[in-house]
């Protein structure tokens, strides 16, 4: 296991640092990132040269639309030079050791953005490279997605942290990497959070313990349950695919999961139950890509209360804020 990362207490402390998980990021740092994300989203002009002369290696073992485009376009908007390295056919560590790969890259680029199958590969990159390493997704965490998700809810709350803390967020489905980082971000910021999964698919116990501590410190709550009825009175409902890229088992596992997860589909009925007792309909969230008709029905994802495309857009703005502070002069 890698050593615990030092706490990032403020946005300024991101300078020169890795982002592997949100577990070592303070609420203050997240909120300061949101302030920068909001400012750069409103007007990118003052930030156009933040990354002048900086080169970024984008290492992607997994297919991507939002992560690839948001980093490539965002880095370019900030004056940097993204270099896409497609590792779909040759996983990290296959051609040469991850350590040797990292030690070479650090001589040429200023940052490594990695979308990988294994958190262990990401940790080894970070341990070996002198330049910052950013987790663009692993089997364990998806911190950039979670920053975008909570920034999107922050916008819905009028950029008011007190109003954000009044929201109740429910995650329904597989307790996976997206769920882990969403739990981190939500509980850090004091958002009341409910995670609803089938039996045997709960989030990792150590992540749950971390988030229970975050919720306690923030004065909010975290509930992990298998009961779909727990969806009532939640301002936002979030789901993800039932089978993630790279999960073993093939067709048989897909069939098995579809049967197990069928009671956890986000349908119009479930959204109505979530909205019960609230003054307005619940928001729907998804990190995308969605398997329409499985984890979510068309009428939900296409409804006026779906904010999935706001989340997708905000991937770039949240990541831009991270890069601005990582390379602040």
C-alpha positions, 0 to 999 in steps of 0.5 A: 500500500502507498503511504498516506498522502499529506492533507491538502488544506487549501487550493494553494496547497495543490501546487506541485501536488498529485491528486490521486483521491479526494480523501486527503483534500480539505473542505476549504480546498474544495470550495476554493477550487469551486470559486476558481472553477466558477470564475474561469467558467464565467471568463477564461481570459485571465487564465489563458496563459496559466499553463504557458510552456507546460506539457501534459501526458494524457495516459489512457488505458480506457476509452473516453469521451468526457475525460479526454475532451475536457482535459485536452480542451481545458489544457489548451484553453489555459495555454498548455500542450496536451499529448494524448497517449493511447494505452488501450492496446498496451497496458501500463507496465506491459512494454516496460515497468511503470517506474521506468515509464514514469522516470522517462516522462518526468524528463519531458512533461510537467504533469501526467494525467492517467486514466487507468484500470488499476489504482496500483498503477496510478500509485506507482506512477505517482511514487516514481515521477517527480511531476504531478500525477492526476487521477483521471479514473482508476478502479478505485476512485474518480476524483475529477468526476466527483469535483465536477458533480459537487460543483454542479450541485454547488451551482444549483445551490446558487454558489452558496455552501450553506444551501448546498449543505441543505441538500440530500444526495442519493446514489443508487447502483453499484458501489464503485469508483464513481460512488467512492469519490462522490461519497468523499466529495459530498461528505467533505462538504457536509451534504447529507448522503445516502448510498443504495446498492444491492447486497454485496455491492456496497462501497468499500468498507474503508471508504465508508469509514472515511466518509462517516468521519467526514460527515461527522466532522461536517455535521451531516449524515451518511447512510449506506443501505440496500433498501430502495425505499430509502430514496425518499426526500432526496434533492438529487439522485445519482446513478452509474452503469451497472457493469464498468469497463474492465470488470471481469466475467464477460457476458455471464457477469453482465446478465447476472448483474442486470438481474440483481440490479433491476430493482435499482433502476432509476425510473420515473417512479423512483424519481417521484418517490425521491421528490416526495415531500420536497418543494420541487422535483429531484435532480437526476445525475449520471457521470455518463456514458449511460446505458439507457433502459438499464440503470436509467430510463429515457424519460428520466435522463431526458427530463427537464430535471436531468443535469447530466450535461451540466456535469459533463461540461463542468468536468472541464471547469473543475479540472481547469481550476485544479490545473490553475492551482497545481501550476500557480506561479 
